[in-house]
Amino acid sequence: MKKVLFATTALIATASVAAADVRISGYGRFGLDYNDGNSKSMTDANYNGVDKTSITSRLRVQFDMSAETDSGVAFDARLRAQVESRDNVPGTGIFNGARFGVVYEGLRVNVGNIIGAVENTPGVYLETRTAGIGIDGAGFVSHVGNVNDEYFNWDAYSSAGAGSNGVEALYSINGFTGHISYSLDNDILNFNTAGTLTSVTEGEDRFGIMLAYSWEGWTFAVSHQNSGNMWEDKTIVTGSYDAGNWGARIAYADNDGIDKWGIYGNVDIGAASNLVAFYTDEDAVSATDVAAGRSDNTDATGNGGEGSSYGIHYSYDLGGGASFETGYRRASNDNDTFQAGVYFSF
């Protein structure tokens, strides 16, 4: 498949830092988004005041700072500034939480706005510049870790927020990659109107682990998260093959009792085009979990996440770091989206 540089946090997760420097990079993307879940008709059951067709856009500027000691130990930090607009809601600039790292040979330790072990699992995102469908990912229903209304409920690098403020270690050698991560929320103190402490909500923690091995185009990975928050335990298994001008993979996740699996494929068309397609299937929430307060993905009037999702994405390389991106996807709640636009990196 084409080696397109797309913006995921895992791309330089285990890379070494050579010398003291400051690097500025980033990307811009903009285009049209059609979402049949939006409606400006007050007689429509889906009425939310948003037109079905709107402009979606994002500008991201990334700052990478590094320094290396005489003994070969490298220190680095990453910071992002981002402006984003979706569903006709104007956005303003915001900085995210910083991530700090120390690297020696094949070992990296990060603190702050960490990558997260589950997030860094190979084979869970699409081989597109947005890592999803269309110009902004179209909700990332292709990810087997996203089920019910419990999307992105794992530690991951946040480009527009503070992040998990955790700690993680990554090690890579001879095709093997190992990754462990940990984060802990502060306790929440609850006071009455008189200022007296009435109760304490203990902060929950997340522990993640990921193991991956790559050999002659094949990559196999498994990851697991154990969380103190309800419905956040998950195990993900992926397998993929990259033949150069085409690739295929499978993925499965047990999302604290909700199984979801997916099949994926991508193929180059000529010298400048690439096609990506996916199909996923999500199981229903158990009646026991619903009774315990979990959202019911079989509720057709709610999130209705049970069932199949599918999509297709087309990319055309315009040269100079720019490309035309377009895609369609249908989510398991029968929501259709179609997007088309331009993506450029710098």
TORPA-254372 format. One record per residue (C-alpha): residue number from 1; residue in three letters; x, y, z. Coordinates in Angstrom, 2 decimals, m for minus. Each point is the difference from the previous one (the first is absolute). Example, Ala and Ser with C-alpha at 12.3 -4.5 7.8 and 13.67 -1.06 7.14 Angstrom:
2
+--------+-------+---------+---------+---------+
! kolvex ! pamar !      c1 !      c2 !      c3 !
+--------+-------+---------+---------+---------+
!      1 !   Ala !   12.30 !   m4.50 !    7.80 !
!      2 !   Ser !    1.37 !    3.44 !   m0.66 !
+--------+-------+---------+---------+---------+
END
This chain:
346
+--------+-------+---------+---------+---------+
! kolvex ! pamar !      c1 !      c2 !      c3 !
+--------+-------+---------+---------+---------+
!      1 !   Met !    0.00 !    0.00 !    0.00 !
!      2 !   Lys !    1.13 !    3.62 !   m0.42 !
!      3 !   Lys !    2.10 !    1.34 !    2.85 !
!      4 !   Val !   m2.15 !    3.05 !    0.70 !
!      5 !   Leu !    0.96 !    2.04 !    3.05 !
!      6 !   Phe !   m3.14 !    0.32 !    2.07 !
!      7 !   Ala !   m0.35 !    1.52 !    3.43 !
!      8 !   Thr !   m0.19 !   m2.63 !    2.67 !
!      9 !   Thr !    1.85 !    0.21 !    3.28 !
!     10 !   Ala !    1.61 !   m3.38 !   m0.44 !
!     11 !   Leu !    2.09 !    0.78 !   m3.07 !
!     12 !   Ile !    3.11 !    1.07 !    1.92 !
!     13 !   Ala !   m0.79 !   m1.77 !    3.26 !
!     14 !   Thr !    3.29 !   m1.90 !    0.07 !
!     15 !   Ala !    2.15 !    2.22 !   m2.18 !
!     16 !   Ser !    3.35 !    1.26 !    1.28 !
!     17 !   Val !    1.00 !    3.64 !    0.25 !
!     18 !   Ala !    3.32 !    0.91 !   m1.57 !
!     19 !   Ala !    1.02 !    3.50 !    1.16 !
!     20 !   Ala !   m1.29 !    3.13 !    1.71 !
!     21 !   Asp !   m2.56 !    1.69 !   m2.23 !
!     22 !   Val !   m3.48 !    1.43 !   m0.34 !
!     23 !   Arg !   m2.19 !   m1.29 !   m2.83 !
!     24 !   Ile !   m3.27 !    1.49 !   m1.21 !
!     25 !   Ser !   m2.36 !   m2.09 !   m2.10 !
!     26 !   Gly !   m3.71 !   m0.47 !   m0.48 !
!     27 !   Tyr !   m2.86 !   m0.24 !   m2.44 !
!     28 !   Gly !   m3.17 !    1.66 !   m1.19 !
!     29 !   Arg !   m3.18 !   m1.59 !   m1.29 !
!     30 !   Phe !   m3.31 !    1.40 !   m1.17 !
!     31 !   Gly !   m2.98 !   m1.18 !   m1.96 !
!     32 !   Leu !   m3.71 !   m0.75 !   m0.07 !
!     33 !   Asp !   m1.75 !   m2.34 !    2.42 !
!     34 !   Tyr !   m3.46 !   m1.46 !   m0.67 !
!     35 !   Asn !   m1.55 !   m1.57 !    3.10 !
!     36 !   Asp !   m3.59 !   m1.25 !   m0.18 !
!     37 !   Gly !   m0.16 !    0.04 !    3.81 !
!     38 !   Asn !   m0.20 !    3.81 !   m0.11 !
!     39 !   Ser !   m3.18 !    1.92 !   m0.78 !
!     40 !   Lys !   m1.25 !    3.59 !   m0.11 !
!     41 !   Ser !   m3.63 !   m1.08 !   m0.40 !
!     42 !   Met !   m1.92 !    0.44 !    3.26 !
!     43 !   Thr !   m2.41 !   m2.74 !   m1.07 !
!     44 !   Asp !    2.84 !   m2.50 !   m0.36 !
!     45 !   Ala !    0.60 !   m2.47 !    2.84 !
!     46 !   Asn !    3.74 !    0.66 !   m0.47 !
!     47 !   Tyr !   m0.37 !    3.78 !    0.30 !
!     48 !   Asn !    3.13 !    1.53 !    1.56 !
!     49 !   Gly !    0.22 !    3.32 !   m1.82 !
!     50 !   Val !    2.97 !   m1.10 !   m2.13 !
!     51 !   Asp !   m0.15 !   m0.24 !   m3.79 !
!     52 !   Lys !    0.67 !   m3.43 !   m1.47 !
!     53 !   Thr !    2.88 !    1.48 !   m2.04 !
!     54 !   Ser !    2.68 !    2.09 !    1.66 !
!     55 !   Ile !    3.70 !    0.83 !   m0.20 !
!     56 !   Thr !    2.41 !   m2.04 !    2.09 !
!     57 !   Ser !    3.55 !    1.26 !    0.55 !
!     58 !   Arg !    3.07 !   m0.27 !    2.20 !
!     59 !   Leu !    3.39 !    1.70 !    0.22 !
!     60 !   Arg !    2.62 !   m1.65 !    2.21 !
!     61 !   Val !    3.49 !    1.29 !    0.78 !
!     62 !   Gln !    2.34 !   m2.34 !    1.87 !
!     63 !   Phe !    3.11 !    0.97 !    1.94 !
!     64 !   Asp !    2.62 !   m2.67 !    0.77 !
!     65 !   Met !    2.93 !    0.98 !    2.22 !
!     66 !   Ser !    2.97 !   m2.25 !    0.77 !
!     67 !   Ala !    3.45 !   m0.08 !    1.55 !
!     68 !   Glu !    2.57 !   m2.76 !    0.37 !
!     69 !   Thr !    2.63 !   m0.44 !    2.72 !
!     70 !   Asp !    3.62 !   m0.92 !   m0.65 !
!     71 !   Ser !   m0.78 !   m3.55 !    1.17 !
!     72 !   Gly !   m2.69 !   m0.46 !   m2.65 !
!     73 !   Val !   m3.10 !    0.47 !    2.18 !
!     74 !   Ala !   m2.59 !    2.10 !   m1.82 !
!     75 !   Phe !   m2.72 !    2.19 !    1.49 !
!     76 !   Asp !   m2.94 !    1.32 !   m1.97 !
!     77 !   Ala !   m3.37 !    1.71 !    0.27 !
!     78 !   Arg !   m3.00 !    0.43 !   m2.28 !
!     79 !   Leu !   m2.66 !    2.72 !   m0.11 !
!     80 !   Arg !   m2.82 !    0.65 !   m2.46 !
!     81 !   Ala !   m2.13 !    3.00 !   m0.94 !
!     82 !   Gln !   m3.26 !   m0.76 !   m1.77 !
!     83 !   Val !   m3.02 !    1.77 !   m1.50 !
!     84 !   Glu !   m2.97 !   m2.12 !   m1.05 !
!     85 !   Ser !   m3.52 !    0.49 !   m1.33 !
!     86 !   Arg !   m2.73 !   m2.63 !   m0.42 !
!     87 !   Asp !   m3.76 !    0.14 !   m0.51 !
!     88 !   Asn !    0.22 !    3.73 !   m0.81 !
!     89 !   Val !    1.37 !    0.80 !    3.48 !
!     90 !   Pro !    2.92 !    2.47 !   m0.33 !
!     91 !   Gly !    3.15 !   m0.96 !    1.88 !
!     92 !   Thr !    2.80 !    1.99 !    1.61 !
!     93 !   Gly !    3.61 !   m0.89 !    0.73 !
!     94 !   Ile !    0.93 !   m2.14 !    2.97 !
!     95 !   Phe !    3.19 !   m1.57 !    1.34 !
!     96 !   Asn !   m0.05 !   m3.54 !    1.31 !
!     97 !   Gly !    1.75 !   m1.56 !    2.97 !
!     98 !   Ala !    3.72 !   m0.62 !   m0.44 !
!     99 !   Arg !    1.68 !   m3.39 !   m0.19 !
!    100 !   Phe !    3.55 !   m0.46 !    1.27 !
!    101 !   Gly !    2.28 !   m2.91 !   m0.82 !
!    102 !   Val !    3.39 !   m1.55 !    0.61 !
!    103 !   Val !    1.54 !   m2.40 !   m2.52 !
!    104 !   Tyr !    2.98 !   m2.33 !    0.23 !
!    105 !   Glu !    0.66 !   m2.50 !   m2.75 !
!    106 !   Gly !   m3.25 !   m1.99 !   m0.43 !
!    107 !   Leu !   m1.69 !    1.22 !    3.20 !
!    108 !   Arg !   m2.29 !    3.02 !    0.24 !
!    109 !   Val !   m1.74 !    1.32 !    3.14 !
!    110 !   Asn !   m2.68 !    2.69 !   m0.33 !
!    111 !   Val !   m1.90 !    2.03 !    2.59 !
!    112 !   Gly !   m2.87 !    2.47 !   m0.29 !
!    113 !   Asn !   m2.30 !   m0.16 !   m3.03 !
!    114 !   Ile !    1.00 !   m3.60 !   m0.75 !
!    115 !   Ile !   m0.64 !   m2.06 !   m3.14 !
!    116 !   Gly !   m1.68 !   m2.89 !    1.88 !
!    117 !   Ala !    0.63 !   m3.71 !   m0.56 !
!    118 !   Val !   m3.42 !   m0.81 !   m1.48 !
!    119 !   Glu !    0.11 !    3.08 !   m2.25 !
!    120 !   Asn !    3.38 !   m1.14 !   m1.34 !
!    121 !   Thr !   m1.29 !   m3.42 !   m1.13 !
!    122 !   Pro !    0.93 !   m0.64 !   m3.66 !
!    123 !   Gly !   m2.90 !   m0.84 !   m2.31 !
!    124 !   Val !   m2.86 !    1.90 !    1.66 !
!    125 !   Tyr !   m0.11 !    3.12 !   m2.17 !
!    126 !   Leu !   m0.57 !    0.27 !   m3.75 !
!    127 !   Glu !    2.90 !    0.54 !   m2.40 !
!    128 !   Thr !   m1.16 !    3.53 !   m0.88 !
!    129 !   Arg !    1.37 !    3.43 !    0.83 !
!    130 !   Thr !   m2.74 !    0.55 !    2.58 !
!    131 !   Ala !    0.25 !   m3.61 !    1.27 !
!    132 !   Gly !   m3.75 !   m0.21 !   m0.69 !
!    133 !   Ile !   m2.45 !    0.64 !   m2.84 !
!    134 !   Gly !   m0.23 !    3.28 !   m1.90 !
!    135 !   Ile !    1.64 !    3.27 !    0.94 !
!    136 !   Asp !   m0.47 !   m0.16 !    3.80 !
!    137 !   Gly !   m0.36 !   m3.72 !    0.84 !
!    138 !   Ala !   m3.83 !   m0.05 !   m0.09 !
!    139 !   Gly !   m0.30 !   m1.09 !    3.62 !
!    140 !   Phe !    2.52 !   m2.87 !   m0.20 !
!    141 !   Val !   m2.67 !   m2.70 !    0.06 !
!    142 !   Ser !    2.58 !   m2.20 !   m1.75 !
!    143 !   His !    1.96 !   m0.36 !    3.27 !
!    144 !   Val !   m0.89 !   m3.26 !    1.80 !
!    145 !   Gly !    0.57 !    1.69 !    3.37 !
!    146 !   Asn !   m2.86 !    2.44 !   m0.63 !
!    147 !   Val !   m3.37 !   m1.50 !    0.98 !
!    148 !   Asn !   m3.36 !    1.09 !    1.39 !
!    149 !   Asp !    0.41 !    3.63 !    1.15 !
!    150 !   Glu !    3.39 !   m0.85 !    1.54 !
!    151 !   Tyr !    2.37 !    1.42 !   m2.62 !
!    152 !   Phe !    3.71 !    0.58 !    0.73 !
!    153 !   Asn !   m0.32 !   m1.15 !    3.61 !
!    154 !   Trp !    3.70 !   m0.79 !    0.29 !
!    155 !   Asp !    3.13 !    2.04 !    0.67 !
!    156 !   Ala !    1.11 !    1.79 !   m3.17 !
!    157 !   Tyr !    1.99 !    3.05 !   m1.00 !
!    158 !   Ser !   m2.39 !    2.97 !   m0.11 !
!    159 !   Ser !    0.65 !    2.59 !   m2.71 !
!    160 !   Ala !   m2.52 !    2.52 !    1.35 !
!    161 !   Gly !   m0.10 !   m0.78 !    3.73 !
!    162 !   Ala !    2.11 !   m0.66 !    3.06 !
!    163 !   Gly !    0.32 !   m3.73 !   m0.58 !
!    164 !   Ser !    0.33 !   m2.73 !    2.59 !
!    165 !   Asn !    3.00 !    1.41 !    1.91 !
!    166 !   Gly !    1.40 !   m3.51 !    0.34 !
!    167 !   Val !    3.24 !   m1.90 !   m0.35 !
!    168 !   Glu !    0.98 !   m2.61 !   m2.59 !
!    169 !   Ala !    2.95 !   m2.06 !   m1.20 !
!    170 !   Leu !    0.63 !   m1.27 !   m3.54 !
!    171 !   Tyr !    2.69 !   m2.39 !   m1.17 !
!    172 !   Ser !    0.78 !   m1.10 !   m3.53 !
!    173 !   Ile !    2.53 !   m2.54 !   m1.31 !
!    174 !   Asn !    0.22 !   m2.27 !   m3.06 !
!    175 !   Gly !   m3.63 !    0.38 !   m1.06 !
!    176 !   Phe !   m1.38 !   m0.25 !    3.54 !
!    177 !   Thr !   m1.73 !    2.91 !    1.73 !
!    178 !   Gly !   m1.21 !    0.05 !    3.60 !
!    179 !   His !   m1.96 !    2.82 !    1.60 !
!    180 !   Ile !   m1.42 !    0.49 !    3.50 !
!    181 !   Ser !   m1.87 !    3.07 !    1.25 !
!    182 !   Tyr !   m1.61 !    1.19 !    3.23 !
!    183 !   Ser !   m2.11 !    2.99 !    1.04 !
!    184 !   Leu !   m1.82 !    0.99 !    3.19 !
!    185 !   Asp !   m2.69 !    2.65 !    0.47 !
!    186 !   Asn !   m0.05 !    2.22 !    3.07 !
!    187 !   Asp !   m2.70 !   m0.49 !    2.62 !
!    188 !   Ile !   m3.04 !    2.27 !   m0.37 !
!    189 !   Leu !   m0.91 !    1.81 !    3.22 !
!    190 !   Asn !   m3.69 !    0.84 !    0.41 !
!    191 !   Phe !   m1.01 !    2.92 !    2.24 !
!    192 !   Asn !   m3.37 !    1.30 !    1.16 !
!    193 !   Thr !   m1.08 !    3.65 !   m0.22 !
!    194 !   Ala !    1.62 !    0.67 !    3.38 !
!    195 !   Gly !    3.36 !   m1.14 !   m1.32 !
!    196 !   Thr !    0.06 !   m3.23 !    2.02 !
!    197 !   Leu !    1.43 !   m3.11 !   m1.63 !
!    198 !   Thr !   m2.86 !   m2.45 !   m0.38 !
!    199 !   Ser !    1.42 !   m2.79 !   m2.13 !
!    200 !   Val !    2.95 !   m1.08 !   m2.07 !
!    201 !   Thr !   m0.10 !   m1.65 !   m3.43 !
!    202 !   Glu !    3.20 !   m1.97 !   m0.33 !
!    203 !   Gly !    2.02 !    0.54 !   m3.15 !
!    204 !   Glu !    0.07 !   m2.98 !   m2.34 !
!    205 !   Asp !    3.05 !   m1.44 !   m1.71 !
!    206 !   Arg !    0.74 !   m1.62 !   m3.35 !
!    207 !   Phe !    2.72 !   m2.53 !   m0.76 !
!    208 !   Gly !    0.77 !   m1.02 !   m3.57 !
!    209 !   Ile !    2.37 !   m2.42 !   m1.69 !
!    210 !   Met !    0.72 !   m0.64 !   m3.68 !
!    211 !   Leu !    2.24 !   m2.57 !   m1.72 !
!    212 !   Ala !    0.67 !   m0.05 !   m3.75 !
!    213 !   Tyr !    2.27 !   m1.88 !   m2.37 !
!    214 !   Ser !    0.73 !    0.78 !   m3.67 !
!    215 !   Trp !    1.71 !   m2.31 !   m2.50 !
!    216 !   Glu !    0.19 !    0.13 !   m3.81 !
!    217 !   Gly !   m3.18 !    2.04 !   m0.43 !
!    218 !   Trp !   m1.95 !   m1.77 !    2.73 !
!    219 !   Thr !   m0.93 !    1.76 !    3.25 !
!    220 !   Phe !   m1.79 !   m1.56 !    2.96 !
!    221 !   Ala !   m1.01 !    1.90 !    3.13 !
!    222 !   Val !   m1.94 !   m0.41 !    3.22 !
!    223 !   Ser !   m0.87 !    2.65 !    2.59 !
!    224 !   His !   m2.00 !    0.18 !    3.21 !
!    225 !   Gln !   m1.28 !    2.73 !    2.28 !
!    226 !   Asn !   m1.09 !   m0.44 !    3.61 !
!    227 !   Ser !   m1.94 !    3.01 !    1.26 !
!    228 !   Gly !   m1.62 !    1.08 !    3.24 !
!    229 !   Asn !   m2.78 !    1.63 !   m2.03 !
!    230 !   Met !   m3.03 !   m2.08 !   m0.91 !
!    231 !   Trp !   m0.13 !   m1.60 !   m3.47 !
!    232 !   Glu !    3.59 !    0.95 !   m0.88 !
!    233 !   Asp !    1.81 !   m3.35 !    0.21 !
!    234 !   Lys !    0.91 !   m1.16 !   m3.50 !
!    235 !   Thr !    2.19 !   m2.43 !   m1.94 !
!    236 !   Ile !    0.96 !    0.56 !   m3.64 !
!    237 !   Val !    1.60 !   m2.47 !   m2.43 !
!    238 !   Thr !    1.12 !    0.92 !   m3.53 !
!    239 !   Gly !    1.77 !   m1.64 !   m2.92 !
!    240 !   Ser !    1.05 !    1.65 !   m3.25 !
!    241 !   Tyr !    2.00 !   m0.54 !   m3.17 !
!    242 !   Asp !    1.59 !    2.77 !   m2.09 !
!    243 !   Ala !    0.96 !   m1.14 !   m3.50 !
!    244 !   Gly !    1.18 !    3.44 !   m1.08 !
!    245 !   Asn !   m2.69 !    0.99 !   m2.49 !
!    246 !   Trp !   m2.81 !   m1.67 !    1.94 !
!    247 !   Gly !   m0.73 !   m1.03 !    3.56 !
!    248 !   Ala !   m2.56 !   m1.85 !    2.11 !
!    249 !   Arg !   m0.68 !   m0.40 !    3.69 !
!    250 !   Ile !   m2.44 !   m1.27 !    2.58 !
!    251 !   Ala !   m0.74 !    1.31 !    3.48 !
!    252 !   Tyr !   m2.04 !   m1.13 !    3.00 !
!    253 !   Ala !   m0.80 !    1.62 !    3.35 !
!    254 !   Asp !   m1.75 !   m1.09 !    3.16 !
!    255 !   Asn !   m1.25 !    3.32 !    1.36 !
!    256 !   Asp !   m0.94 !   m1.01 !    3.53 !
!    257 !   Gly !   m2.53 !   m2.51 !   m1.34 !
!    258 !   Ile !   m0.82 !    1.56 !   m3.39 !
!    259 !   Asp !    1.76 !   m1.85 !   m2.82 !
!    260 !   Lys !    0.89 !    1.86 !   m3.19 !
!    261 !   Trp !    1.98 !   m1.29 !   m2.96 !
!    262 !   Gly !    1.07 !    1.51 !   m3.29 !
!    263 !   Ile !    1.57 !   m0.80 !   m3.36 !
!    264 !   Tyr !    1.96 !    2.58 !   m1.97 !
!    265 !   Gly !    1.73 !    0.34 !   m3.34 !
!    266 !   Asn !    1.92 !    2.57 !   m2.00 !
!    267 !   Val !    1.41 !    0.05 !   m3.53 !
!    268 !   Asp !    1.96 !    2.43 !   m2.15 !
!    269 !   Ile !   m1.60 !    1.00 !   m3.30 !
!    270 !   Gly !    2.68 !    1.22 !   m2.37 !
!    271 !   Ala !    2.77 !    2.27 !    1.21 !
!    272 !   Ala !   m2.05 !    2.56 !    1.94 !
!    273 !   Ser !   m3.26 !   m1.57 !    1.25 !
!    274 !   Asn !   m0.86 !   m2.23 !    2.92 !
!    275 !   Leu !   m3.25 !   m1.70 !    1.05 !
!    276 !   Val !   m0.84 !   m1.11 !    3.57 !
!    277 !   Ala !   m3.08 !   m1.93 !    1.14 !
!    278 !   Phe !   m1.23 !   m1.50 !    3.28 !
!    279 !   Tyr !   m2.82 !   m2.01 !    1.55 !
!    280 !   Thr !   m0.65 !   m0.41 !    3.74 !
!    281 !   Asp !   m2.62 !   m1.77 !    2.08 !
!    282 !   Glu !   m0.92 !    0.88 !    3.60 !
!    283 !   Asp !   m1.83 !   m2.28 !    2.45 !
!    284 !   Ala !   m2.87 !    1.09 !    2.22 !
!    285 !   Val !    0.39 !    1.09 !    3.61 !
!    286 !   Ser !   m1.06 !   m2.68 !    2.44 !
!    287 !   Ala !   m3.26 !    0.46 !    1.91 !
!    288 !   Thr !    1.97 !   m0.30 !    3.24 !
!    289 !   Asp !    2.21 !    2.97 !   m0.91 !
!    290 !   Val !   m3.01 !    2.06 !   m1.10 !
!    291 !   Ala !   m1.65 !   m0.70 !    3.36 !
!    292 !   Ala !    3.21 !    1.17 !    1.68 !
!    293 !   Gly !   m0.19 !    3.35 !   m1.80 !
!    294 !   Arg !    1.90 !   m0.59 !   m3.24 !
!    295 !   Ser !   m1.36 !    1.65 !   m3.14 !
!    296 !   Asp !   m2.03 !   m2.33 !   m2.21 !
!    297 !   Asn !    1.37 !   m0.14 !   m3.55 !
!    298 !   Thr !   m3.10 !   m1.90 !   m1.18 !
!    299 !   Asp !   m2.22 !    3.05 !    0.62 !
!    300 !   Ala !   m0.94 !    1.22 !   m3.47 !
!    301 !   Thr !   m0.96 !    3.43 !    1.34 !
!    302 !   Gly !    3.31 !    0.38 !    1.82 !
!    303 !   Asn !    3.54 !   m0.72 !   m1.09 !
!    304 !   Gly !   m1.05 !   m3.25 !   m1.71 !
!    305 !   Gly !    3.58 !   m1.20 !   m0.32 !
!    306 !   Glu !   m0.67 !   m3.71 !   m0.36 !
!    307 !   Gly !    0.62 !   m1.49 !   m3.43 !
!    308 !   Ser !    2.21 !    0.71 !   m2.99 !
!    309 !   Ser !    1.87 !    3.07 !   m1.21 !
!    310 !   Tyr !    1.83 !    0.40 !   m3.29 !
!    311 !   Gly !    1.77 !    2.61 !   m2.05 !
!    312 !   Ile !    2.25 !    0.79 !   m2.94 !
!    313 !   His !    2.66 !    2.69 !   m0.43 !
!    314 !   Tyr !    1.81 !    1.32 !   m3.08 !
!    315 !   Ser !    3.21 !    2.05 !    0.03 !
!    316 !   Tyr !    1.80 !    1.72 !   m2.89 !
!    317 !   Asp !    3.54 !    1.31 !    0.49 !
!    318 !   Leu !    0.29 !    3.55 !   m1.38 !
!    319 !   Gly !    3.72 !    0.26 !    0.75 !
!    320 !   Gly !    1.84 !    2.37 !    2.31 !
!    321 !   Gly !   m1.56 !   m1.52 !    3.12 !
!    322 !   Ala !   m3.58 !    0.64 !   m1.15 !
!    323 !   Ser !   m2.73 !   m2.50 !   m0.86 !
!    324 !   Phe !   m3.69 !   m0.18 !   m0.85 !
!    325 !   Glu !   m1.93 !   m2.12 !    2.51 !
!    326 !   Thr !   m3.58 !   m1.25 !   m0.21 !
!    327 !   Gly !   m1.99 !   m2.73 !    1.69 !
!    328 !   Tyr !   m3.39 !   m1.42 !    0.94 !
!    329 !   Arg !   m0.97 !   m2.00 !    3.04 !
!    330 !   Arg !   m3.14 !   m1.44 !    1.53 !
!    331 !   Ala !    0.07 !   m0.49 !    3.78 !
!    332 !   Ser !   m1.81 !   m2.79 !    1.81 !
!    333 !   Asn !   m2.69 !    2.48 !    1.08 !
!    334 !   Asp !   m0.81 !    0.59 !   m3.72 !
!    335 !   Asn !    1.71 !    3.40 !    0.01 !
!    336 !   Asp !    1.44 !    0.88 !   m3.43 !
!    337 !   Thr !    2.85 !    2.43 !   m0.58 !
!    338 !   Phe !    1.81 !    1.08 !   m3.16 !
!    339 !   Gln !    3.04 !    2.27 !    0.01 !
!    340 !   Ala !    2.36 !    1.48 !   m2.58 !
!    341 !   Gly !    2.83 !    2.47 !    0.33 !
!    342 !   Val !    3.71 !    0.78 !   m0.09 !
!    343 !   Tyr !    2.70 !   m1.02 !    2.46 !
!    344 !   Phe !    3.49 !    1.54 !   m0.02 !
!    345 !   Ser !    2.97 !   m0.47 !    2.32 !
!    346 !   Phe !    2.99 !    2.23 !    0.72 !
+--------+-------+---------+---------+---------+
END
